[in-house]
Amino acid sequence: GLQYTADTIKSGTDEKSKTNAMLQNGIDESENNFKGLT
């Protein structure tokens, strides 16, 4: 029912947050590498 839906949305949001964090880490790494080159 509704609780299941809420849990699904929450887990989806958690996954998205994890993905965003991973992307942000990747961006940070790229910037660090770029700084190392210059």
Secondary structure, DSSP 8 states (H G I E B T S, - for coil): -HHHHHHHHHHHHHHHHHHHHHHHHHHHHHHHHHHHH-
